[in-house]
Amino acid sequence: MSRVKAAAGFTLLEVIIAMTILGLGFAALFAGMSQSARNITKLERVERREMFTRNLLAHLDLVQQLRAGDSSSGTFDDGTRWRLEIQPYVQATSQMQVSLVRVELRLEWDAPAGIQSKTIETYRLVTPVATAPASLDEQFLALQ
């Protein structure tokens, strides 16, 4: 009769080992979920910064006249600092009535690993005008 009684339940050692294994499994599961939440937050910040950058470049498309040597800077709502510089690339000549300028957009933001930065370059055709164009900052303000 004692054999039947012994086989009917678990020993204390078996219960402790089963609980330990279950606890380790839950710890690994929650660690993975926590890392996923941090990655989602990081991706949302990157996506927001990208949206602000696209918006700034779209504003640049609306600027009437770019002039070489002009620059503008500011800060996005998320704290990302930006600087836009217009540099001459190909000057207008008597045969070619347009010039080509290089537009450099530099982004900087604070991250846990320190200051991060990214530079975006694009090129634009510029047709010379008789009157001096307004500065880039003035043209950005006029768009708002």
Secondary structure by P-SEA (a helix, b strand, c coil): caaaaaaccccaaaaaaaaaaaaaaaaaaaaaaaaaaaaaaaaaaaaaaaaaaaaaaaaaaaccccccccbbbbbccccbbbbbbbbbcccccccccbbbbbbbbbbbbbccccccbbbbbbbbbbbbbccccccaaaaaaaac
